[in-house]
Amino acid sequence: MLAIVLALMSDVHRISRIENFTCDPLVQHLLKLKEDIDQDTLTGQLKPLGQRGACSLQEGLFRVTGKMQKKSNLSYITIDCDSTAATVYGNQ
């Protein structure tokens, strides 16, 4: 679940992207993962929540992020935990 929370806080919202997110060496180090988390495992964690529970989780994260932002007196924050390198060949 922590991987899902960190991914959502990093603006990753699709399960397939969360799987890719957990492949990142920095994310694996932060979450103490031995390997990436596959899509079936992620689905298994989220399915019992249902749509209402998933929406509640995301709303809760928005509230926490908003409180952190207000408390720090910043106008915005950037959470960048993905160190994946992607070759773009000049097509960014």
N, C-alpha and C positions, 0 to 999 in steps of 0.2 A: 504494500500500500504506500510505503514511503516513496517508492519510485514513481508511482502514479501522482502523488502529491507534488513531488519535485518537478515532474514533467509538466503538470498543469500550471505550476507557478512560473515555469519557463516558457509558457505559451505553446505547449505541445498538447494538442487536443484529440488526436486520432490514435487509436490503439496501435496501428502499424507504426506510427511515428514514435510512440512511446517505446516500442520494442527496439527501434533504431537508437533512440535516446539512451537506452540502457547498454548499448554496445560501446558507448563512448568510454574510454579509459578513465577520464576524470569522474564521470558519473559513477562508474563501477567502484572507484576508490572512495568517493564520498559516501556511497551507500554500502560499502564493504561487500560488494557482489563478487562472486567467483566467476560468473558468466552472465551473459545478457539474459533478460527475462523474455521468454517467447510470448507471442500473441495469445496463445491458448491459456497460459497462466494468467495473463492480465485480464482476459475475458472472464476467467473463472473467479477472479477477485471482484470484478465489477458487477457481474451478472446478479448476484444476490441482492445488491443495492437497488436494482431496478432503476428506471428512468428518474423517478422522484428522488431516490437516494443519491444518484449521481449528480443531479442538479443541486441538491442540498450540499453535497461535498464541494462542488465548484463555487457555490455562493459563499460557503464558509471560508474557502480560500480567498475569495475576493475581499471578504470582511477583514480577515487577518492581515492581508496585504495592505488594505486601506488603513488599518490601525497602525501598522508599522510605518507606513508612509507619513501619516499625520504626526505620529510621535517623533519622527526624525526631522520634521519640519522641512521636508523636501517636496518639490512640486511633482516629481516623478522618480521612479526607480527603474533600474534595468537589472534583471537577473539573467546572467549568461553563464550557464554551466556546461555548455556543449563545446567541446574542443575538437569535434570532428572536422577533419579537413576534407574539402570537396574540390576537385579539379573542375574548373568552369571554362577553361579555354577562352577566356575573354568574354564569355556570355554570362555576366552576373545578373 
